[in-house]
Amino acid sequence: MEADTLSSEKVVQALKGFVPVRLNHVLEAGTARKYGVQQVPATLILASQGELLALIEGDFTPDRYVERLQEVIEDDRRLRAGQVTLQTSPDDLRANFDVGSVLRLRGDYAKAIPLLLKALRLDERNVNDLAAEANLHLAYANLRKGDLAASRRHCAQIGALDPDDKHGYRDDALFIACELALRGKDWKGAETMMTGFLKDLPQSEYAPHVYVYLGMTYLKMDDKARALETFKKGVELHPVSYWSLYARNNLIPPLEK
């Protein structure tokens, strides 16, 4: 049996228990806004009452798509189990971490942050090896909320707690740092950070996004030639990425006029 056929069958099997619905993000713009869709393609996974369980943005191989669906199922299990535990044991470390991390993944930052902060307090010496990941979730949550100072603090703690990157959070932490520099309008610092990221992690899943951010940084620095060169390089190296498609269709044409 061909590999593509096997992969397709895996997706079909993984979708059992889900109700697949295809939406046009232009015609259904209200739905896209409601659930925070910022790029296409995107997969929304909803509970029966419309609660957002996961937002999977971008292109995935069939095997990775199946993995993400399985992760969503596991995350929902962790959330429910953790919520039950917290009813009787509010200081349970694992329950605070599990519920907080899943809520962060679902975009419910207001509820996620206190639980993750409590998990950090309960594991302040990283005895249970959860502190680095809790800081990662907190860095993301505060970044999305717009609290850049808090995001920076938690981002710095990731490397301090996991200097050998045994958990594989380095890409995430560096990407957050790039976005923090960009949001802080530190254009030169953002340029330095992003060029370093692309040099050290050229195959990272964040690389196409960073090329767009770097090109936009050059635009802020009024260097249109380098912006165009950067956008084109990102498209060349990652042609099927959403961010490359966005650059090719929206960012490159005005600069070539």
C-alpha positions in Angstrom: 0.0 0.0 0.0 1.3 3.5 -0.9 2.5 5.7 2.0 0.1 8.4 1.1 -2.8 6.0 1.3 -1.6 4.7 4.6 -1.4 8.2 6.0 -4.8 9.1 4.7 -6.3 6.1 6.4 -4.6 7.1 9.7 -6.4 10.5 9.4 -9.7 8.9 8.7 -9.3 6.6 11.7 -8.2 9.4 13.9 -11.3 11.5 13.0 -13.7 8.8 14.3 -15.5 10.4 17.2 -15.2 13.9 15.6 -17.7 15.6 13.2 -15.6 17.1 10.4 -17.0 20.4 9.0 -15.3 22.5 6.3 -15.7 26.3 6.5 -14.7 29.1 4.1 -12.9 31.6 6.3 -14.0 34.5 4.0 -17.7 33.6 4.0 -17.5 32.5 7.7 -15.4 35.5 8.9 -17.4 35.8 12.0 -16.7 32.3 13.1 -13.0 32.8 12.3 -12.9 35.9 14.5 -14.9 34.3 17.3 -12.3 31.5 17.7 -9.2 33.7 17.1 -8.2 32.2 13.7 -5.3 34.3 12.4 -4.1 32.1 9.6 -5.3 29.5 7.2 -5.5 26.6 6.9 -6.6 26.1 10.4 -8.4 23.3 12.3 -10.8 24.2 15.0 -11.7 21.4 17.4 -14.9 22.2 19.4 -16.9 20.5 22.1 -20.5 19.7 21.5 -21.6 23.1 23.0 -19.1 25.1 20.9 -16.3 25.3 23.4 -12.9 25.6 21.8 -10.8 22.6 22.6 -7.9 23.4 20.2 -6.9 25.6 17.4 -4.4 23.9 15.0 -3.0 26.5 12.6 -0.9 25.9 9.5 -0.1 22.9 7.3 0.7 19.5 8.8 1.8 16.2 7.4 -1.0 13.6 7.8 1.0 11.8 10.5 1.6 15.0 12.5 -2.1 15.9 12.1 -3.0 12.6 13.6 -0.6 13.3 16.5 -2.2 16.7 17.1 -5.7 15.1 17.2 -4.5 12.6 19.7 -2.9 15.3 21.8 -6.2 17.2 21.9 -7.9 14.1 23.2 -5.2 13.6 25.8 -5.3 17.3 26.8 -9.1 17.0 27.3 -8.6 14.0 29.5 -5.9 15.8 31.6 -8.2 18.8 32.0 -11.2 16.8 33.2 -9.1 14.7 35.6 -7.3 17.7 36.9 -10.5 19.6 37.5 -11.9 16.7 39.5 -8.7 16.5 41.6 -8.8 20.3 42.4 -12.2 20.0 43.9 -10.8 18.0 46.8 -7.1 18.8 46.6 -6.6 22.5 45.5 -2.9 22.3 46.2 -2.2 19.3 44.0 0.8 20.3 41.8 0.0 18.1 38.8 -3.7 19.1 38.8 -2.8 22.8 38.9 -0.3 22.3 36.1 -2.5 20.2 33.9 -5.6 22.4 34.1 -3.5 25.6 33.7 -1.6 24.3 30.7 -4.6 23.0 28.9 -6.5 26.2 29.5 -3.5 28.2 28.1 -3.6 26.0 25.0 -7.3 26.8 24.6 -6.6 30.6 25.0 -8.3 31.0 28.4 -5.4 33.0 29.8 -7.3 34.6 32.7 -8.0 31.2 34.2 -4.7 29.6 33.2 -2.2 32.1 34.6 -3.2 31.8 38.3 -3.1 28.0 38.1 0.3 27.9 36.4 1.7 30.4 38.9 0.4 28.2 41.7 2.1 25.2 40.1 5.4 27.2 40.0 5.1 28.0 43.7 4.4 24.3 44.5 7.5 23.3 42.5 9.7 26.3 43.1 12.9 24.1 43.2 11.9 22.2 40.1 11.9 18.9 42.0 9.1 17.6 39.9 10.6 18.8 36.6 7.5 21.0 35.8 8.8 24.5 36.4 10.4 25.0 33.0 7.3 24.0 31.1 5.1 26.1 33.5 7.2 29.1 32.7 6.9 28.4 29.0 3.1 28.4 29.2 3.2 31.6 31.3 5.5 33.3 28.8 3.1 32.5 26.0 0.0 33.5 28.1 1.4 36.8 29.2 2.6 37.6 25.7 -0.9 37.0 24.3 -2.3 39.2 27.1 0.1 42.0 26.3 2.0 41.8 29.6 5.5 41.9 28.0 7.4 42.3 31.2 5.9 39.2 32.7 6.4 37.3 29.5 10.1 38.3 29.5 10.5 37.1 33.1 9.0 33.7 32.5 10.9 33.3 29.2 14.2 33.9 30.9 13.4 31.2 33.5 13.0 28.5 30.8 16.7 28.5 29.9 17.7 28.9 33.5 15.7 25.8 34.6 16.6 23.7 31.5 20.0 24.9 30.3 20.7 21.7 28.4 17.3 21.9 26.6 16.4 18.3 27.6 12.7 19.2 27.2 13.1 20.8 23.8 11.7 24.2 24.7 14.6 26.2 23.2 12.8 26.9 20.0 9.7 28.2 21.8 11.7 30.4 24.2 13.7 32.0 21.4 10.7 32.6 19.3 8.9 34.3 22.2 12.0 36.4 22.7 11.9 37.4 19.1 8.3 38.4 19.3 8.9 40.3 22.6 11.7 42.3 20.9 9.4 43.1 18.0 6.5 44.1 20.2 8.8 46.2 22.3 9.8 48.1 19.0 13.4 47.3 19.6 14.1 47.0 15.9 17.9 46.5 16.1 17.5 44.1 19.0 14.8 42.2 17.1 17.0 42.0 14.0 19.9 40.6 15.9 17.7 38.1 17.7 15.9 36.9 14.6 19.0 36.6 12.4 20.6 34.5 15.2 17.4 32.3 15.4 17.5 31.6 11.7 21.2 30.9 11.7 21.0 28.5 14.7 17.5 26.9 14.0 16.9 27.0 10.2 14.6 24.0 10.3 12.5 25.1 13.3 8.8 25.1 12.7 8.9 28.8 13.7 11.5 29.7 11.0 8.9 30.8 8.3 7.2 33.0 10.9 10.5 34.5 11.9 11.4 35.3 8.2 8.2 37.3 8.0 8.9 39.0 11.4 12.4 39.9 10.3 11.2 41.3 7.0 8.7 43.4 8.8 11.5 44.6 11.1 13.5 45.8 8.1 10.4 47.7 6.9 10.3 49.4 10.3 13.9 50.2 9.8 13.0 51.7 6.4 15.2 49.1 4.6 12.9 47.9 1.9 15.6 46.1 -0.1 16.5 43.9 2.9 12.9 43.4 3.7 12.2 42.1 0.2 15.3 39.9 0.2 14.2 38.4 3.6 10.6 37.7 2.5 11.9 36.0 -0.7 14.4 33.9 1.2 11.7 32.7 3.6 9.4 31.8 0.6 12.3 30.0 -1.1 13.2 27.9 2.0 9.7 27.2 3.2 7.4 27.4 0.1 4.4 25.7 1.5 4.2 27.4 4.9 1.3 29.7 5.6 3.7 32.5 6.5 5.5 32.1 3.2 2.2 32.2 1.3 1.3 35.3 3.2 4.6 36.9 2.3 4.3 35.9 -1.3 0.8 37.2 -1.7 0.7 40.3 0.5 4.2 41.5 1.4 6.4 40.9 -1.6 4.2 42.4 -4.4 4.1 46.0 -3.0 7.9 46.0 -2.6 8.4 44.8 -6.2 6.5 47.7 -7.7 
